[in-house]
Amino acid sequence: PKSTKGLQGVEAQLEGSGLNPIDGCGNGITKVAFECSKGHIFKISGRSLIRFPYCPVCNPERFDTYTFRRIEICKS
């Protein structure tokens, strides 16, 4: 399936970032839930996360305003 290949591509881009894709929080098809090494869970599109491979709770200053407003924080 195309979506699995896309997710694997995102995982490869995030290797070493401490961010891991996980199941569930909220709903939506275009966003994926991720958990950082400190346990913060958030949803963001894979494309945005490749551009900004950071946790928005740990590093909010690394995101532009447009992208930051579209992140769904599930657990901080």
C-alpha positions in Angstrom: 0.0 0.0 0.0 1.1 3.5 -0.8 0.5 4.8 2.7 2.8 2.2 4.3 5.6 3.1 1.9 5.1 6.8 2.7 5.2 6.1 6.5 8.4 4.0 6.0 9.9 7.0 4.1 9.0 9.3 7.0 10.5 6.9 9.5 13.7 6.7 7.5 13.9 10.5 7.4 13.4 10.7 11.2 16.1 8.1 12.1 18.1 9.5 15.1 15.6 12.3 15.8 14.0 10.5 18.8 10.5 10.8 17.2 8.5 7.6 16.6 5.2 7.2 14.8 2.5 5.7 17.0 -1.2 4.7 16.7 -4.0 7.0 17.6 -4.8 10.3 19.2 -7.5 12.4 17.7 -8.7 11.6 14.2 -7.8 12.5 10.7 -6.2 10.7 7.7 -3.4 13.1 6.7 -1.8 13.4 10.1 0.2 10.8 11.9 0.7 10.6 15.7 4.3 10.7 16.9 5.9 10.4 20.4 9.1 12.1 21.3 11.7 10.6 23.6 10.2 12.5 26.5 6.8 11.1 26.0 5.0 14.0 24.3 2.5 12.8 21.8 1.4 15.0 18.8 -0.1 14.7 15.4 1.4 16.3 12.3 1.5 15.6 8.6 4.5 13.5 7.6 5.6 16.1 5.1 5.7 18.8 7.8 7.6 16.6 10.2 10.3 15.9 7.6 10.7 19.7 7.3 10.5 20.2 11.1 11.8 16.9 12.7 11.3 18.2 16.3 8.8 17.8 19.1 6.6 20.9 19.2 6.4 20.7 23.0 10.2 20.5 23.5 11.1 22.8 20.7 8.2 25.1 19.7 10.6 27.8 18.5 11.8 25.6 15.7 8.4 25.7 13.9 7.0 28.4 11.7 3.7 29.8 12.9 1.7 28.3 10.0 3.0 24.7 10.7 2.8 25.1 14.5 -0.9 26.0 14.4 -1.7 22.8 12.5 -0.1 20.5 15.0 -2.4 18.6 17.3 -0.9 18.1 20.8 -2.3 15.0 22.3 -0.2 14.6 25.5 2.3 17.2 26.8 
